[in-house]
Amino acid sequence: MPPIDTESDRNDDESTADTDETGRSVREERSLSPMRATIANRLQESYQNAVHVTANRDVDAEELLQATETADDRLEADVSVVDLLLYAVSATLDDHPAFNATFEDETHRLYEEHNVGVAVDIDAGLVAPVLRDIGSKSLGEVATERRRLTEGVQSGEYTMSDLRGGTFTVTNLGVLGVDSFTPVINPPEVAILGVNRIRERPQRVDDGLEFRKRISFDLSFDHRIVDGADAARFLESLAEYTETAERFVP
C-alpha cells in the first residue's frame, strides 16, 4: 500500500527544501548585481596583486574643527571637515609624491595632479568619484565640487568617467562611528587613507588632564612600492597639516 500523503508530510518537505547539506536553513540567496560583481572583482584583484600593509596615526583635531567653522563662516561654500582633510591630503601628497601614483605593468607612475577618489556608500555598493587636481582648486571649490560629486553618485547621476583617473583615495568610516579599520587599496593606486571618527580623549597637561578632540587615520599602502618608513613619514606630514589646518582657510 503506498504511503499516505498527509499535510504533515507536505509541511516537512517544505521545511527541509531550503536546508543545505549541513542542516543550515537558507534564509535567502542573492545574486551579485553587476556593480557588486565589479566591486568584488576589483577587491580580489587588489588583494591578489598588492602587498597590503596598514599604518595608523592618532592626531589632535581641535584646530581642524576650528578651521572648518572659520571656513564655513568666511566662504560661500558649505565647508566640512572632509574638505579640510582633502586639502591636507593634497599638501601631504606634495611632500610625498610616491603615494600619488599607480603601479601597473611593473611601472610606478607618479602624477602631477592630485586626483583624489572620495569613497561614497550607495545602495548598490561603494564607489569613489574622483575630485580632480585638488592642488589647483580653492578650498571653496573643493567643497563645492566634492558635494556635487557625492550628490551625483547618491542620486545615480554619474558616469564611469567620474570614477576613473584617480591617483589616491580617501574613505571615511568615521561618520559611521568607526575608530579603526583596514582600507583596501583601489587598484592600480598604491595607497588609500581611512578616516576615523573624531572623539574626545584625555591628555596630560601641567595641571592635570585636559580633554581634547582627536582623530585617527589608517593608511593602507602597497609594500611592493613604498616602505613602512615612507608611510610613517606620510602620516607625520598629514598630522602636521591637520593640526595646523587654519593655514588652508583664506
C-alpha positions in Angstrom: 0.0 0.0 0.0 1.5 3.4 -0.9 2.3 5.9 1.9 -0.5 8.4 2.6 0.4 12.0 1.6 -0.6 13.8 4.8 -0.5 17.5 5.4 2.2 16.9 8.0 4.4 15.2 5.4 4.0 18.1 3.0 4.9 20.6 5.6 8.0 18.6 6.5 9.1 18.5 2.8 8.6 22.3 2.6 10.6 23.0 5.7 13.6 21.0 4.5 13.5 22.2 0.9 15.7 25.2 1.7 18.1 23.4 4.0 21.7 22.8 2.9 23.8 19.6 3.3 24.9 20.6 6.8 21.4 21.3 8.1 21.6 25.1 7.9 18.3 26.8 6.8 18.9 29.1 3.9 17.1 32.3 4.6 17.8 33.9 1.2 20.0 33.6 -1.9 21.2 36.7 -3.6 23.0 37.0 -6.9 25.5 39.8 -7.1 24.4 42.9 -9.0 26.7 43.9 -11.9 28.1 46.7 -9.7 28.6 44.4 -6.7 30.3 41.9 -9.0 32.6 44.6 -10.3 33.5 45.7 -6.8 34.1 42.1 -5.8 36.5 41.5 -8.7 38.4 44.8 -8.0 38.8 43.9 -4.4 40.0 40.4 -5.2 42.4 41.9 -7.8 43.7 44.3 -5.1 44.4 41.6 -2.6 45.9 39.2 -5.1 48.4 41.7 -6.5 49.2 44.4 -3.9 51.0 43.6 -0.6 48.7 45.4 1.8 50.1 47.0 5.0 48.2 49.5 7.1 49.8 52.1 9.4 47.8 54.2 12.0 48.3 57.7 13.4 46.3 59.5 16.1 46.1 63.3 15.6 44.8 66.3 17.5 41.7 67.6 15.8 41.0 70.8 17.7 42.4 73.1 15.0 40.8 71.1 12.2 37.4 71.6 13.7 38.1 75.3 14.4 39.3 75.8 10.8 36.2 74.1 9.5 34.0 76.6 11.4 36.1 79.5 10.3 36.0 78.5 6.6 32.2 77.8 6.8 31.7 81.3 8.1 34.0 83.1 5.6 33.2 81.2 2.4 30.0 80.9 0.5 30.5 77.2 0.1 29.4 74.8 2.8 32.8 73.5 4.0 33.0 70.3 6.0 35.8 68.6 8.0 36.3 66.3 5.0 37.0 69.2 2.7 39.8 70.5 5.0 41.2 67.0 5.2 41.3 66.7 1.4 43.3 69.9 1.4 45.6 68.4 4.0 45.9 65.2 2.0 46.8 67.2 -1.1 49.6 69.1 0.7 50.8 65.7 2.1 50.9 64.3 -1.4 53.0 67.2 -2.5 55.6 66.2 0.2 55.4 62.5 -0.6 54.7 62.1 -4.3 55.4 58.4 -4.3 51.9 57.9 -2.8 50.2 60.0 -5.5 50.7 57.2 -8.0 49.7 54.0 -9.7 51.5 50.7 -10.2 50.8 48.9 -13.5 52.9 46.8 -15.9 55.8 46.8 -13.4 55.9 50.6 -13.5 55.5 53.0 -10.6 53.9 56.1 -12.2 53.9 59.3 -10.2 51.4 62.1 -11.2 51.5 65.9 -11.1 47.7 66.2 -10.4 46.2 65.1 -7.1 43.1 63.3 -8.4 41.6 62.0 -5.1 38.8 59.5 -5.1 36.3 60.1 -2.3 34.5 56.9 -1.3 30.7 57.2 -1.2 28.4 54.5 0.2 25.3 53.9 -2.0 22.7 51.1 -2.1 24.5 49.3 -4.9 27.9 49.3 -3.2 30.9 51.6 -2.6 32.0 54.0 -5.4 34.8 56.6 -5.3 34.1 59.6 -7.6 37.3 61.4 -8.4 37.9 65.0 -7.3 40.4 66.1 -9.9 43.5 68.3 -9.4 42.8 69.4 -5.8 46.0 71.3 -5.6 44.8 73.8 -8.3 41.5 74.5 -6.5 40.5 76.8 -3.7 39.0 75.4 -0.6 35.6 76.6 -1.6 35.9 75.0 -5.0 37.0 71.7 -3.4 33.9 71.8 -1.1 31.5 72.6 -3.9 32.9 70.0 -6.3 33.1 67.3 -3.6 29.4 67.9 -2.7 28.4 67.9 -6.4 30.2 64.5 -7.0 28.7 63.0 -3.8 25.2 64.0 -4.6 25.6 62.9 -8.2 26.5 59.3 -7.2 23.9 59.2 -4.5 21.2 60.1 -7.0 22.6 57.8 -9.7 23.5 60.8 -11.9 27.1 59.9 -12.7 29.2 58.3 -15.4 32.1 55.9 -15.4 34.4 58.9 -16.2 33.6 60.3 -12.8 35.1 57.2 -11.2 38.3 57.0 -13.4 41.7 58.7 -13.3 42.3 58.6 -9.5 45.8 58.8 -8.1 44.9 58.4 -4.4 41.7 57.5 -2.4 40.2 58.7 0.9 37.5 56.7 2.6 35.7 57.9 5.7 34.0 55.5 8.1 34.3 58.0 11.0 30.8 59.3 10.1 29.5 55.8 11.0 31.3 55.8 14.4 34.3 53.6 13.4 37.5 54.0 15.4 39.8 52.0 13.1 39.7 49.8 10.0 41.8 48.4 7.2 41.0 50.2 3.9 41.6 48.2 0.7 43.7 49.8 -1.9 41.8 50.8 -5.1 44.0 49.3 -7.9 46.1 50.4 -9.6 46.7 53.1 -7.0 49.3 52.4 -4.4 47.6 53.8 -1.2 44.4 54.7 0.4 43.6 56.7 3.5 41.0 55.7 6.0 39.5 58.5 8.2 38.0 57.5 11.6 35.6 59.3 13.9 36.6 62.3 16.0 36.3 61.8 19.7 37.4 63.3 23.0 40.4 61.8 24.7 42.2 62.8 27.9 45.6 64.4 27.5 48.1 65.1 30.4 48.9 68.7 30.9 50.9 70.6 33.5 48.0 71.0 35.9 46.3 67.6 35.3 44.2 66.3 32.5 42.6 68.0 29.5 40.0 66.5 27.2 40.7 67.3 23.5 39.1 66.2 20.3 41.3 63.7 18.3 41.0 61.9 15.0 42.9 58.8 13.7 44.0 57.9 10.2 44.6 54.4 8.7 46.9 54.4 5.7 47.0 51.2 3.7 49.8 51.1 1.2 51.3 48.6 -1.3 54.5 47.4 0.3 55.9 46.5 -3.1 56.2 50.2 -3.9 56.7 52.1 -0.7 58.0 51.0 2.7 56.7 51.3 6.2 59.0 54.2 7.0 57.7 56.1 4.0 54.1 55.6 5.3 55.2 56.8 8.7 56.6 60.0 7.2 53.4 60.4 5.1 51.3 60.2 8.3 53.6 62.6 10.1 53.2 65.2 7.4 49.4 64.6 7.4 49.3 65.1 11.2 51.2 68.4 10.9 48.8 69.7 8.2 45.8 68.5 10.2 46.9 70.1 13.4 47.7 73.4 11.6 44.6 73.4 9.3 43.9 77.1 9.7 46.7 77.7 7.1 44.2 76.4 4.4 41.5 78.9 5.3 41.6 82.0 3.1 
